[in-house]
């Protein structure tokens, strides 16, 4: 090999070795008021869900400085979670859980990201069968709005939406470089409580060896979806079904504030289906997934 060729090769290898790793930023959006809960497994559950999701994202290697938490009215009961990183998350600044604050933070934190960088977006709120989120704070949010917001960054995005009928959020999505996952399909209810959060399960899948079913050393989005679905079915079968039928107290702010009769509780059990649905953007590389760094 000529001397010039060797020099060129060494320079190339040196450049690759010194290249900055992809940047990562994450957003945890929770606008799900639980102050009207009557049942013990519902009370103060939203902060526990946010904390569990935070820990799952930190385990992926995302620095805490690059995680933004948007939480209800910014006043959680910070004593009420048991994650390993409790002391760390207790010190995290909080923004209000409104779309206005989410949009501002998203645009600011992602404006300098490039195609090789990554964004993580976790949302917990209320949903309907019309492709719209109904947060307890701030204005309603359509799936189209979310996808257009995602398109304001060049980075690849992994988004998880936990809400009832959340597949409808994907119907009008125009996100090009994103893997968007809904917690359930278009016709069923989603669920979260003090013991269960599909957002945390989904993002923890990427650092869980059991989720890597093809044993290739990486967890694909499809494998993460399957892992999250299995975790839900196990929780529902082993605990939730019988708890709802025999003990569950319906929240005060629903149409019927009295306890449901057995038939209505059975109907609720049958309508809970937290089987995630994945939608890939048209330009998202098929091989891309989240990995621990």
PyMOL commands that set and color helices and strands:
alter all, ss='L'
color gray80, all
select helices_A, chain A and resi 3-18+45-59+64-66+86-90+99-110+143-150+166-170+198-205+209-211+221-246+262-271
alter helices_A, ss='H'
color red, helices_A
select strands_A, chain A and resi 24-30+67-71+94-95+118-124+132-133+141-142+156-162+178-182+277-280
alter strands_A, ss='S'
color yellow, strands_A
deselect
rebuild
show_as cartoon
